[in-house]
Amino acid sequence: MIRKAFFAVLVLGATWLGASPAFAELRVVTTTTDLGYLVRTIGGDHVQLDTICQGSQDPHFVQARPSYMVLLSRADLVVAVGLELEVGWLPSLVQGARNPAINPGRPGYLEAATAIHPIDVPTGGVDRSRGDIHPFGNPHFWLDPANVKLAAHAIAERMAQLDATNAALFRANDRAFEQRIDRAMVRWTAQMAPYRNAKVASYHATFNYFFHRFGLSAIGYLEDRPGIPPSPAHLVDLIRQIREQHVPVIFHESFYNRSTSDMVAGRSGAHVLALPTSVGGAAGIGSYEQLIDYLVSHFIAGMGQAHP
């Protein structure tokens, strides 16, 4: 009897050890809160999620802390924006993590931007004299809801590859998210329709995908070269353009100091919209839909406050 019981334990143990290599929780690290929201939406309770850059931070510049290397050393999957948004800090973290599974080119490393068609791809030579320019295109793709659907699908497929047992769930959650965005797009498009072809200015090129999706026209940027403080001559010229073209609003990323934008607005009559760029970037923005709702509603309100 004892031998039979012992044999049964061995069989159960062998069955457990030989079961599908599915993860009890897929350990995922994302570089931004927007990607983190997609991972959580797709994976639910089947993911253990950590995010490096918080929604109120500038994702271009993150301090490469040892604690982030520890997170990456334990990760099954790293999801980055890509298009060199994180080039100043993510490669050193991945290298320091010493986790071969998340090296670029491996299934445990995904750049979500590979799923979209980037805009603002520079022409001609790309060098530091042109500022902190992204040679493969504008990386802020998530501010176009159509791009977020593509990124979510890529994430779901990669998670399904790594955790086959929960693949059907991941794909179902991805489809449900896509349907939610499609319904929201009807509302956002209707709200933004009266402002199609409206001229705007912005501090950095962060919002260009939002402009492109909803038909806004950016006449210029307060930064004459990305990442470099604007020169007085550039600002004088931009103020002139804003006045002459009756530009009503200036989009300003909330993590940047707004003194320059306020000065330009004060001398041109435009209204500054200090806006978050990511989930968690302002109070009440806990989802991607809430982020776009916030941008749309504050843009419309700002248009009403602008001086002609």
N, C-alpha and C positions, 0 to 999 in steps of 0.2 A: 504493500500500500504506500509505504514511504517512497519506494523507488518510483511508483507511478506518479505520485505527486511531484517528486523532484523532476521527472521527465516532462510533466506538464508545464512546470515553471520554465524549464529550458526552452520548450517550444514557444511559449508566450514571449520569452525574452528574445529568442531568435526572430520571431515575427516582428517584434517592436524594432529591433536593430535593423532588420532588413526592409522596413517599411519605406514608403516614398520619402525622398529627402526633402519634403516640404518643410518650410520654416513655421514654427509655432507663431512667430512674429518675424516678418521680414524687416530687418534693421536698415532703415533708410535715413540718409543725411541729405538735406537739400541746402543749397546755398542761399535761397531766398524764401520768404514767407509765402509768396505766390505759388511757387513750386511745392512748398510744404502743404498748402491748402489742397492742391491737386492730388498729392500723394495720399493725404488723409481722406479725401473724398472718394478716391478709388479703392484704397486699401482698408479703410475702416479700422476695426479692431485687430486686423491681421498684420498691421505694420507698427513698428516702434519707430517713431519719427523724432528727429532732431533737426533744427534749422540753425544755420550759422549767422546769417545777416538778418537782423530784425527789420520790421516794416518801416520803422522811422529812421533807418540808417541809409547812408549812401552805399549802394552795393559795389561801386567802383573801388572803394577804399575800406578794407576790413583788416584789423590787426590779426596777424596769424598767430594765435595763441596756442600754447601746447595742449590746452584742454580740447581744442578742436581736432588736433591730431589724434587724441585718444578716441574721440567719437568716430573718426574716420577709420581708425585701426580696427574697430569692431563692426564696421558697416558691411552690409551685403550689397548695398547699392548707394551710389552718390548721384544725385541729380543736380546738374548745374544749368545755368541759363545758356552759357556758351557765347559765341561771337566775341570772345575775349573780354566779356564783361568782368570776369573774375581773374583775369590774367595776372593781376598784380599780387594775388594772395592765395588762390586755390592750388596752383601747382606745387608750391612749397609745402602746403598742408598735406597734399596727397603723397608727396615724396616722404615727408616726415612720418606719416602714418605707417609706412612699411607694410602695407596690405596689398599684395599683388592683385587681389580680386577687383580692386577699384581703380586700377591703373587705366589711363585712356586706352581705348581699343579693346578692353575686356567687358564682358556683360555687366559687370558691376559699376560701370561708369557710363553715364548718359548725359549728353548735352541736349537739352530740350529744343534749342534753336535749330537743330538739324531737321526738325519736322516742318519748319516754316520757310517762306521765301522772304529773305531780309530786304529791307529798303535802305536807302541812303548808303549804298555801296560806293565808296570813293573812287574817283577816276584819277588817272595820272599817278605820279609817284607818291608814296606814303612815307613820310618821315616825321621826326619829332618837331620839325619846324612848323608843322601844321597842327600841333597840339596833340592832345590825347585822343587821337582819331582811331576808330575801329576799322581795320582794313577789310573786314568781311561783311560789314554792314552794321546798321543800328541794332544793338542788342536788346532794346527795351520792348520786345515784341509782344509781351503779355498785355499791353494796354490796348490791343486790338482783340476783342472777344473771339473773332474767327481764328486767330492764331492760338489762343488758349485751348480751343477744342482740339487742334492738331497736336499741341504739346501734351494734353491729357491723354490722347490716344496713344502717343508714343510711350508715355510713362506706363500706361496700363499694359501695353504689349511687353515692355521690358520686365515689369513686375510679374506678368504671367509666365515669362520665360524662366525667371528665377524661382518662382513658386507655382509649379504646375497644378498642384492640388487646389489652389484658390483662383486659378486662371479664369474660370467661368464667372466667378464673383467679381473679379477685377474688371472684366470686360462689360459685365452688366452695369456696374457702377459708372463706368466710363460712358456708356450709352445714356444712362439716366442724366448724367451731368451735361452731356451734349444737348439733350432735349431741354433741360432747364435753360441753358444759354440761348438756344434757338428761340424759346419763348420770350426771354428777356430782351433779345435783340429786336424783336418786334416793337417792344416798348421804347427801348433806347433810340431806335431809328426814327420812330414817330416824334419823340421829344426833341431830337436834334435836327429834324428836317427843316424847320424854319430858319436855321442858322447855316445851312449849306452854303459854301463859298464865303463865309464870314472870314475876315482877315484877323489874324491873331499874331502875337509875338510870344517868345518864351525865353527863359534864361538859358536852358540847355536843350538838347534835342530829345529829351526823354519822352515827350508826349507826341512825337511825330506819328507813331502808329495810331494813336487815338485820333489825331487830326486826319490822317489818311482814311480811316474807317468812316468818319462822320463828315467828311467833305470840308474840313476847315483848311484855311490857307495860311501857312506861317510865312510872314514877310521877313523875318529875321530873328536872330538870337542875341541876347545881351552878351554872351561869350562870343567874341569874334573868332576864337580858336578854342576847341573843347579843352576844358581843364585849366585854362589860362585866364587870369583876371582880365577883363576887357580894358582896352585903352580908352582914355578920354575922347580921342578923336572918333573911335568907333561908336561910343555912346552918343556923342553929339549927332552923328549921322543917323543913328537909329531913332533918336528922338524926332529928328526931322521927318523920317519916313513914317513914323507912327502918327505924327500930326497931319502930314499931307494925305495919308491914306485912311485917316480916321479909324485907326485900329482901336477897338474898344477895350481889349483885355490883354494882360501879360500873364502867361502861365509861368508859375514859379514853383520849383520842387521844394517841398517843405523842409527838407534837410539842409538846404543851402541858406546862408545868411541873406536876408531879403533887403538889405540896405540899398544895394544898387538898383534892384527892381523898383523899390519905393521911390528912389530918386528919379528914375526914368519916368515912372508913372506920374509923379508930381509935376514934371516939366512937359509932359506930353498930353495929359488928360486921360490916359488909359487907367484901367482898374487892375490891381494886382490880385491874381488868384493863387494863393499859397496852398498847394494841393499835395496830398500824399500820392505816392507812386506805387504803393504795394499794400497788400492785405496787412492789417495791423498798423498802418501808418498814421491813423487817427482814431479817436474814440469811436466805437460803434462799427468799425470796419473789420468784421470777423470772417468775411467770405469774399470771394471774387466778385460776386454779383453786387455786394454792398460797396465794393471799391468803385465799380463802374457807375453805380447809382450815385455815389458821392460826387464823382467827377462831372457827370451829366448835370446833376441838380445845382452844383456850385457854379458851373459854367453858365447855366441859364440865369441864375441869380446875378452873377457878375455882369452879364450882358445888360441886365436891367439897371445896374448901378453905374455903368460906364457913362462918362460924359461924352456927348457927341463932338 
